Amino acid sequence: MIDEIQKRILEEVADLHTVPEGAYNIRANGQMAGRNTTANIDIISKTDGSGIDIRIKPGTKHESVHIPVVLSQSGLKEVVYNDFYIGEDSDVVIVAGCGIHNCGNQDAEHDGVHRFYVGKNAKIKYVEKHYGEGDGQGKRILNPGTEVYMEEGSSMEMEMVQIKGVDSTVRTTVAELAQGAKLVVRERLMTHGTQSAVSDYQVRLNGPQASADVVSRSVAKDESYQKFDSRIIGNAPCSGHTECDAIIMGKARILAIPQLEANDIDAALIHEAAIGKIAGEQIIKLMTLGLTEEEAEEQIVNGFLK
């Protein structure tokens, strides 16, 4: 059964206030806490390890899959492998969130590896939210790995969000795109205290007219550390763009490493990176409207990360 703490975390990471419609698999403290399949979407537990296979039939339209994970047990560490087989011409939304509530003295860690096999002309929206809370001395650690294999004409939009409470994260994403495949990534990230966050993207554009757009917006506060490492590799006539836009506050540190590799004369690749503090005139303008300096900063940060 899901307890009240776990219910609140589910709201944060998957916007779930009740049991979701459609297919879902809810994992709580290393155990399955609920599952539902549909005529077009099957979820099967792996027999050779921890994790699930999600199989979406060709032509499936306007359906969703929710696979949230919650940890509320201090000291629990787990690695889970989830594989998605997405049939041709399907159009689905996949929501995967992980939240950790740690009030103990031991570290709590969830490492999820998600592999996507996207069929021809399939269209996927993938939302991944990470969240941490709890007043214990133990750390909240999340290390997600994502692998994406896209067939001809397929498209995938990835929304990667981590706004609060995760002490340490290394987020690794690799993608392989065939002819005409399109990948869009929108990362939103905030760190505070002494948190550390590393984002590593490697996208290979292998087919003609393949395209990728990888954009990160982040805020680093206090003494936190962020590293954004994005590499787009053009192996065919293709187009790629990667961008990091970051606000730095306090004594934080940010390292941005946008990289391009062109292996074809018709590979058109662009990268951009900008790191800076909040402009003083922005804060003053909001303070003239009656906000305190702290409130003004918060408004600017929230608007930037939307």
KOLPAKOL-188255 format. One record per atom (N, C-alpha, C): residue in one letter; y, z, x. Coordinates in steps of 0.001 Angstrom, whole numbers, padded with zeros to 6 digits, always signed. Each point is the difference from the previous one (the first is absolute). Layout:
// KOLPAKOL-188255
AYZX...
//
This chain:
// KOLPAKOL-188255
M-001201+000000+000844M+001201+000000-000844M+001255+000000+000882I+001038-000618-000507I+001286-000042+000686I+000809+001231-000400D+000476+000770+001000D+000804+001185-000329D+001488-000364-000063E+000840+000990-000280E+001425-000282-000227E+000694-000523+001262I-000344+000563+001162I+000593-000479+001261I-000358-001468+000210Q-001281-000337-000212Q-000446-001372+000204Q+000651-000960-000998K+000201+000476-001236K+000680-000835-001001K+001414-000338+000446R+000704+000990+000557R+001369-000243+000447R+000022-001003+001152I-000946+000110+000909I-000058-000940+001126I-000302-001413-000509L-000876-000111-000999L-000309-001316-000573L+001249-000654-000585E+000863+000809-000595E+001260-000536-000528E+000856-000564+001139E+000022+000710+001138E+000827-000434+001131E-000515-001294+000631V-001313-000111+000179V-000524-001120+000792V-000401-001203-000840A-000250+000199-001293A-000478-001125-000813A+000712-000102-001345D+001069+000803-000198D+000727+000011-001280D-000942+000237-001176L-001030+000797+000226L-000971+000276-001051L+000323+001325-000685H+000321-000077-001278H+000237+001203-000794H-001225+000313-000856T-000784-001031-000265T-001260+000144-000734T-001028-000883+000701V-001204-000013-000521V-001036-000882+000548V+000465-001448-000179P-000053-000816+001057P+000531-001364-000108P-000862-000902-000882E+000626-001046-000537E-000768-001026-000686E-000661-000890+001045G-001024-000710-000411G-000651-000943+000905G-000947+000698+000966A-000248-000675+001122A-000950+000516+000983A+000666+001053+000880Y-000742+001060+000310Y+000540+001005+000922Y-001118+000767+000677N+000352+000552+001151N-000882+000928+000719N+000886+001081+000605I-000150+001235-000466I+000817+001118+000484I-000854+000855+000921R+000527+000245+001203R-000727+000796+000991R+000787+001273+000277A-000664+001149-000101A+000667+001285+000218A-000845+000850+000942N+000615+000421+001116N-000667+000851+000994N-001386-000521+000401G-000043-001317+000272G-001217-000601+000530G-001043-000365-001027Q+000283+000224-001298Q-000973-000287-001048Q+000616-000908-001061M-000853-000792-000666M+000486-000804-001111M+000333+000914-001175A+001216-000147-000551A+000429+000851-001118A+000148-000793-001287G-000237-001306+000062G+000089-000819-001195G-000104-001464+000352R-000637-000792-000898R-000141-001439+000251R-000129-000736-001316N+000582-001199-000025N-000174-000881-001146N-000035-001438+000493T-000869-000811-000568T-000066-001418+000330T+000318-000803-001261T+000258-001296+000176T+000243-000877-001140T-000975-001176+000078A+000086-000887-000979A-000883-001171-000001A+000241-000881+001223N+001246+000039+000527N+000347-000883+001110N+000116+000699+001353I+000083+001315-000014I+000188+000746+001251I-001079+001061+000125D-000773-000100+001052D-001083+000960+000238D+000340+000843+001231I-000347+001281-000043I+000199+000918+001127I-001346+000626+000323I-000436-000168+001235I-001338+000437+000403I+000107+000891+001227S-000647+001154-000032S-000010+000887+001166S-000819-000626+001120K+000489+000128+001225K-000753-000504+001148K-001242+000863+000212T-001083-000639+000381T-001245+000735+000255T-000140+000383+001469D+000783-000667+000868D-000165+000225+001442D+001170+000762+000605G+000783+000663-000847G+001132+000748+000534G+000940+000411-001112S+001155+000505+000387S+000964+000500-000964S+000953-001112-000413G+000123-000215-001305G+000921-001011-000475G-000569-000776-001162I+000748-001043-000420I-000377-000784-001163I+000214-001487+000260D-000725-000828-000770D+000241-001435-000073D+000616-000294-001361I+001108-000744-000001I+000653-000405-001240I-000152-001513-000112R-000682-000443-001056R-000268-001426-000178R+000728-000505-001246I+000885-000965+000211I+000813-000551-001083I-000465-001435-000253K-000403-000275-001238K-000562-001309-000327K+001058-001097+000095P-000413-001230+000358P+000938-001122+000010P+000677-000152-001362G+001290-000328+000025G+000724-000243-001241G+000495+001242-000717T-000212+001176+000556T+000467+001243-000641T+001525+000049+000027K+000621+000186-001157K+001467-000007-000084K+000508+001298-000616H+001149+000453+000496H+000761+001091-000612H-000832+001279-000162E-000822+000289+000982E-000725+001275+000015E+000438+000801+001224S-000324+001299-000011S+000417+000869+001099S-001168+000849+000485V+000104+000428+001251V-000963+000919+000606V+000785+001146+000639H-000321+001230-000367H+000622+001176+000623H-001069+000724+000822I+000302+000246+001276I-000974+000731+000833I+000711+001109+000789P+000617+000963-000679P+000718+001061+000711P-000943+001018+000639V+000518+000645+001049V-000723+001057+000709V+000896+001222+000077V-000551+001187-000312V+000764+001237+000160V-000808+000990+000834L+000705+000690+000904L-000596+001077+000792L+000810+001264-000239S-000661+001066-000427S+000693+001280-000169S-000757+001117+000716Q-000930-000384+000860Q-000832+000958+000724Q+000364-000047+001482S+000554+001083+000523S+000382+000055+001408S-001242-000146+000882G+000129-000743+001087G-001105-000166+000933G-000898-001186-000296L+000205-000666-001137L-000847-001138-000353L+000456-001245+000751K-000936-000671+000654K+000275-001261+000693K-001035-001027-000447E+000472-001177-000389E-000936-001014-000468E+000459-001395+000387V-000992-000898+000133V+000254-001423+000223V-000712-000760-001107V+000749-000874-000697V-000551-000725-001142V+000221-001493+000205Y-001020-000812-000313Y+000082-001458+000119Y-000084-000626-001387N+001044-000680-000410N+000029-000665-001305N+000171-001502+000205D-000910-000787-000587D+000039-001455+000134D+000291-000641-001353F+000979-000927-000008F+000408-000692-001221F-000407-001469+000110Y-000774-000457-000962Y-000406-001405-000063Y+000687-000610-001223I+001020-000807+000250I+000884-000463-001065I-000296-001474-000269G-000515-000281-001187G-000460-001345-000352G+001119-001022-000103E-000375-001273+000075E+000962-001102-000083E+000812+000068-001289D+001254-000423+000095D+000890-000156-001166D+000231+001292-000779S-000250+001140+000589S+000268+001257-000708S+001440+000432+000254D+000489+000934-000844D+001372+000502+000107D-000045+001473-000393V-000040+000898+000986V-000214+001418-000283V+000949+000882+000811V+000156+001241-000476V+000783+001024+000691V-000956+001083+000488I+000148+000391+001268I-000838+001053+000583I+000917+001118+000482V-000244+001217-000477V+000818+001153+000374V-000866+000995+000764A+000349+000243+001254A-000759+000927+000840A+000973+000995+000596G-000098+001248-000400G+000885+001022+000559G-000819+001133+000573C+000575+000711+000959C-000663+001181+000538C+001017+001123+000131G-000338+001148-000558G+000870+001163+000097G-000757+001200+000528I+000664+000776+000862I-000603+001202+000577I+000859+001216-000342H-000631+001009-000579H+000645+001299-000223H-000691+000986+000949N+000737+000482+000989N-000616+000875+001004N+000803+001293+000119C-000576+001084-000513C+000634+001318+000114C-000735+000889+000998G-000945-000582+000737G-000784+000784+000944G+000463-000195+001430N-000767+000550+000930N+000343-000065+001425N-000756-001089+000752Q-000928-000666-000688Q-000752-001074+000644Q+000570-001350-000425D-000149-001006+000878D+000475-001345-000324D-000846-000613-001119A+000635-000787-000850A-000702-000799-001004A+000272-001462+000309E-001065-000823+000021E+000150-001388+000448E-000825-000940-000858H+000634-001110-000410H-000709-001078-000696H+000295-001297+000725D-001053-000671+000440D+000124-001309+000643D-000714-001014-000888G+000768-000852-000657G-000579-000998-000892G+000102-001384+000596V-001130-000712+000044V-000027-001385+000484V-000241-000905-001204H+000979-000853-000303H-000098-000918-001129H-000088-001429+000515R-001055-000708-000440R-000186-001395+000396R+000070-000878-001244F+000862-001013+000052F+000214-000896-001135F-000492-001398+000346Y-000882-000518-000844Y-000473-001375+000134Y+000532-000754-001214V+001095-000750+000209V+000759-000589-001109V-000414-001459-000167G-000570-000323-001171G-000513-001336-000269G+001094-001043-000190K-000397-001258-000066K+000941-001117-000136K+000908+000179-001214N+001291-000212+000216N+001013+000027-001062N+000079+001328-000752A-000605+001045+000514A+000109+001323-000627A+001367+000596+000307K+000456+000873-000902K+001311+000629+000148K-000169+001509-000134I+000433+000748+001024I-000204+001445+000035I+001322+000717+000239K+000238+001064-000772K+001060+000948+000355K-000695+001301+000372Y+000299+000502+001196Y-000650+001198+000519Y+001065+001050+000291V-000138+001187-000600V+000953+001088+000188V-000720+001164+000669E+000542+000471+001129E-000610+001119+000727E+001079+001047+000261K-000159+001177-000621K+000976+001071+000177K-000665+001202+000659H+000711+000584+000970H-000491+001192+000691H+000986+001146-000187Y-000556+001205-000187Y+000840+001146-000356Y-000662+001267+000534G+000817+000934+000474G-000527+001281+000463G+000858+001147-000489E-000638+001155-000209E+000720+001199-000411E-000807+001216+000410G+000582+001188-000226G-000689+001248+000335G+000720+000741+001106D-000067+001333-000048D+000773+000818+000940D-000871+000622+001093G-001220-000509+000183G-000865+000539+001053G+000366-000524+001372Q-000580+000617+001038Q+000246-000437+001374Q-000833-001230+000369G-001037-000269-000775G-000843-001160+000279G+000738-001301-000272K-000302-001009+000801K+000672-001291-000136K-000616-000837-001124R+000807-000938-000502R-000440-000978-000991R-000010-001347+000724I-001197-000550+000205I-000186-001174+000858I-000618-001136-000812L+000622-001179+000061L-000512-001191-000678L+000017-001174+000974N-001149-000638+000191N-000081-001151+000905N-000648-001173-000737P+000775-000742-000795P-000587-001116-000745P-000156-001249+000852G-001119-000683-000183G-000218-001297+000632G-000201-001048-001083T+000690-001126+000117T-000104-001050-001003T-000336-001322+000676E-001015-000674-000523E-000376-001331+000492E+000072-000965-001178V+000640-001144+000211V+000195-000973-001071V-000480-001372+000485Y-000906-000608-000773Y-000522-001326+000320Y+000279-000901-001206M+000946-000930+000177M+000506-000788-001127M-000451-001457+000093E-000645-000462-001077E-000455-001382-000056E+001134-000913-000477E-000287-001292-000084E+001020-001016-000294E+000762+000306-001293G+001327-000114+000081G+000827+000090-001188G+000133+001379-000611S-000557+001007+000626S+000071+001358-000562S+001333+000652+000357S+000366+001041-000763S+001235+000729+000312S-000225+001488-000192M+000676+000792+000828M-000134+001449-000065M+001348+000646+000293E+000383+000913-000882E+001213+000787+000199E-000417+001444+000241M+000428+000562+001115M-000383+001359+000368M+001235+000900+000006E-000078+001091-000748E+001076+000986-000026E-000533+001274+000646M+000506+000324+001185M-000504+001124+000787M+001084+001077+000058V-000279+001148-000608V+001040+001014-000183V-000460+001352+000540Q+000844+000629+000794Q-000229+001385+000433Q+001367+000673+000118I+000304+000866-000959I+001354+000548-000078I+000047+001479+000369K-001098+000724-000142K+000122+001446+000140K-001284+000656+000501G+000171+000968+000920G-001011+001020+000231G-001193-000320+000875V-000078-001201+000579V-001151-000339+000847V+000374+000271+001453D-000741+000911+000651D+000368+000431+001354D-000271-001061+001055S-001116-000707-000161S-000381-000989+001010S-000703-001163-000680T+000423-001212+000338T-000669-001176-000555T+000016-001139+001001V-001116-000709+000083V-000083-001266+000721V-000517-001017-001009R+000860-000949-000362R-000319-000982-001036R-000228-001341+000681T-001220-000515-000090T-000357-001248+000671T-000367-001054-001036T+000644-001157+000096T-000273-001093-000934T-000221-001285+000776V-001128-000666-000261V-000250-001320+000587V-000273-000976-001136A+000467-001239+000154A-000187-000997-001046A-000286-001364+000617E-000875-000755-000671E-000355-001363+000401E+000254-000905-001196L+000865-001016+000167L+000393-000856-001109L-000456-001437+000220A-000678-000546-001025A-000428-001400+000031A+001106-000887-000574Q-000302-001271-000188Q+000999-000982-000423Q+000701+000414-001299G+001343-000014+000034G+000779+000260-001201G-000001+001432-000474A-000646+000895+000720A-000022+001415-000410A+001359+000635+000271K+000359+000974-000846K+001323+000622+000094K-000137+001521-000040L+000559+000673+001006L-000034+001458+000072L+001426+000546+000046V+000287+000972-000875V+001300+000680-000015V-000263+001498+000143V+000620+000640+000983V-000157+001440+000211V+001363+000660-000104R+000075+001067-000803R+001214+000802-000104R-000365+001450+000295E+000416+000476+001163E-000295+001378+000408E+001245+000856-000192R-000176+001200-000579R+001080+000989-000131R-000522+001314+000554L+000771+000581+000918L-000512+001130+000758L+001118+000996+000289M-000308+001292-000168M+000954+001023+000419M-000741+001115+000719T+000556+000438+001130T-000564+001127+000739T+001078+001061+000183H-000446+001254+000104H+000941+001109+000229H-000718+001074+000819G+000712+001065+000337G-000607+001053+000835G-000450-000578+001325T-001257+000292+000362T-000561-000542+001247T-001089-001038-000296Q+000086-000629-001149Q-001024-000969-000396Q-000015-001221+000915S-001152-000658+000024S-000174-001216+000792S-000635-001072-000880A+000550-001218+000052A-000533-001110-000801A-000008-001273+000839V-001175-000608+000115V-000157-001262+000722V-000504-001052-000986S+000709-001132-000077S-000434-001132-000828S-000283-001177+000918D-001206-000560-000127D-000429-001087+000872D-000517-001149-000867Y+000707-001134+000043Y-000397-001180-000776Y-000334-001148+000945Q-001095-000701-000293Q-000349-001205+000736Q-000462-001052-001007V+000778-001075-000125V-000267-001030-001000V-000243-001327+000705R-001138-000608-000295R-000346-001296+000597R+000104-001087-001071L+000901-000939+000235L+000189-001128-000915L-000834-001158+000544N-001206-000159-000561N-000979-000917+000579N-000007-001384-000630G+000554-000119-001233G-000073-001276-000702G+001372-000598-000250P+000065-001328-000169P+001281-000649-000305P+000630+000587-001266Q+001332+000168+000037Q+000783+000532-001118Q-000308+001472-000320A-000715+000675+000853A-000154+001447-000182A+001350+000658+000277S+000273+001126-000684S+001284+000674+000218S-000144+001504-000108A+000838+000710+000736A-000001+001465-000029A+001426+000508+000102D+000276+001076-000751D+001317+000650+000033D-000255+001509+000045V+000190+000606+001164V-000311+001418+000199V+001307+000746+000252V+000399+000861-000944V+001293+000682+000082V-000194+001503-000154S+000586+000768+000919S-000051+001467-000050S+001395+000567-000135R+000152+000954-000926R+001234+000781-000111R-000382+001448+000214S+000674+000670+000918S-000403+001368+000310S+001197+000890+000294V-000223+001303-000195V+000983+001018+000331V-000704+001066+000829A+000561+000323+001171A-000554+001050+000857A+001023+001131+000106K-000411+001200-000439K+000888+001155+000006K-000457+001034+001027D+000860+000988+000256D-000324+001185+000811D-000507-000406+001382E-001200+000455+000373E-000566-000336+001310E-001236-000882-000139S-000067-000773-001074S-001182-000828-000246S+000009-001260+000872Y-001152-000662+000019Y-000188-001196+000831Y-000642-001105-000825Q+000511-001217+000160Q-000587-001159-000657Q-000172-001142+000990K-001092-000738-000196K-000215-001219+000787K-000426-001109-000958F+000720-001109+000027F-000333-001172-000813F-000354-001131+000944D-001253-000449-000058D-000511-001035+000901D-000570-001120-000868S+000709-001117-000062S-000407-001093-000881S-000131-001290+000797R-001161-000624-000095R-000261-001217+000775R-000477-001102-000944I+000713-001112-000007I-000392-001144-000812I-000405-001131+000936I-001207-000531-000245I-000587-001004+000885I-000162-001291-000792G+000723-001036+000413G-000066-001298-000672G-000949-000932+000710N-001165-000239-000612N-001011-000869+000602N-000041-001379-000646A+000978-000298-000869A+000021-001259-000739A+001446-000259-000436P+000293-001152-000621P+001329-000189-000600P+000177+001034-001122C+000870+000975+000210C+000053+001151-000903C+001391+000612+000073S+000233+001035-000804S+001280+000713+000082S-000253+001503-000049G+000715+000737+000850G-000176+001445+000065G+001321+000700+000260H+000155+001176-000598H+001224+000787+000158H-000389+001468+000042T+000549+000753+000932T-000201+001449+000028T+001335+000676+000285E+000209+001140-000659E+001294+000674+000076E-000191+001510-000080C+000747+000717+000821C+000037+001464-000048C+001457+000419-000158D+000270+000781-001034D+001353+000480-000271D-000096+001514-000136A+000604+000754+000907A-000219+001445+000044A+001303+000777+000096I+000010+001159-000672I+001098+000963+000121I-000504+001172+000841I+000770+000383+001008I-000369+001120+000862I+000965+001158-000231M-000546+001215-000100M+000809+001191-000287M-000445+001140+000916G+000899+000956+000210G-000353+001177+000792G-000402-000366+001414K-001141+000551+000440K-000509-000271+001344K-001257-000867-000036A-000110-000816-001029A-001185-000846-000165A-000045-001102+001057R-001188-000621+000129R-000189-001129+000913R-000729-001121-000744I+000422-001236+000244I-000618-001157-000642I-000223-001091+001049L-001199-000570-000019L-000324-001129+000878L-000424-001172-000882A+000717-001110+000087A-000326-001206-000766A-000435-001100+000957I-001183-000582-000278I-000540-001045+000880I-000418-001202-000854P+000944-000825-000436P-000394-001228-000700P-000435-001055+001014Q-001163-000617-000241Q-000540-000971+000955Q-000381-001298-000709L+000211-001103+000688L-000382-001317-000516L-000839-000720+001040E-001026-000709-000476E-000820-000818+000896E-000232-001352-000665A+000551-001051+000571A-000145-001343-000557A-001006-000793+000823N-001075-000426-000650N-001038-000799+000645N-000076-001405-000584D+001051-000376-000748D+000078-001339-000595D+001468-000421+000013I+000269-001273+000300I+001384-000465+000097I+000751+000128-001320D-000719+000033-001123D+000634+000107-001315D-000124+001394-000604A-000205+000981+000839A+000027+001393-000476A+001450+000473+000018A+000535+000334-001175A+001397+000463-000115A+000003+001506-000224L+000394+000751+001020L-000124+001462-000031L+001342+000655+000306I+000314+001074-000741I+001276+000705+000156I-000256+001503+000038H+000721+000732+000870H-000052+001461-000092H+001396+000593+000071E+000147+001179-000642E+001274+000719-000039E-000290+001491+000111A+000908+000734+000630A-000128+001459+000062A+001395+000612+000071A+000214+001048-000787A+001279+000704+000020A-000243+001487-000188I+000568+000818+000890I-000100+001460-000089I+001417+000553+000125G+000374+000890-000910G+001333+000570+000095G+000150+001226-000880K+001107+000709+000199K+000265+001180-000822K+000779-000411-001244I+000085+000925-000957I+000775-000253-001205I+001479-000079+000374A+000672-001020-000513A+001423-000180+000316A+000832+001123-000618G+000923+000533+000801G+000840+001113-000449G+000793-000329-001252E+000471-001270-000087E+000821-000350-001168E-000810+000010-001289Q-001318-000280+000100Q-000855+000077-001193Q-000044+001431-000534I-000174+000954+000923I-000060+001415-000396I+001342+000447-000583I+001097-000366+000668I+001331+000404-000471I+000270-000559-001394K-000389-001250-000228K+000230-000622-001311K-000700+000788-001108L-001252+000414+000248L-000741+000761-001009L+000557+001414-000154M+000494+000573+001104M+000569+001351-000079M+001293+000010-000825T+000725-001113+000011T+001212-000071-000838T-000361-000027-001481L-001273-000310-000310L-000460+000012-001397L-000555+001360-000407G+000093+000978+000931G-000402+001367-000348G-001318+000460+000588L-000655-000828+000800L-001266+000396+000608L+000252+000775+001287T-000911+000921+000328T+000048+000641+001308T-000514-000997+001040E+000175+000335+001273E-000475-000900+001056E-001517-000201-000088E-000736+001116-000256E-001459-000092-000122E-000407-000873-001177E+000669+000185-001133E-000305-000798-001185E+000306-001475+000242A+001090-000277+000709A+000368-001384+000304A-001067-000660+000870E-000453+000726+001036E-001059-000531+000863E-001261-000292-000802E-000359+000930-000891E-001218-000163-000797E+000097-001226-000905Q+001164-000203-000598Q+000201-001168-000858Q-000158-001292+000786I+000579-000043+001186I-000081-001214+000830I-001441-000271+000427V-000715+001050+000417V-001393-000149+000422V-000874-000484-001158N+000178+000615-001183N-000813-000387-001155N+000256-001450-000393G+001262-000405+000050G+000310-001398-000318G-000585-000964+001014F+000027+000393+001268F-000535-000846+001082F-001499-000204-000137L-000716+001047-000430L-001462-000061-000074L-000524-000544-001321K+000879-000321-000943K-000474-000529-001295K-000544-001399+000159
//
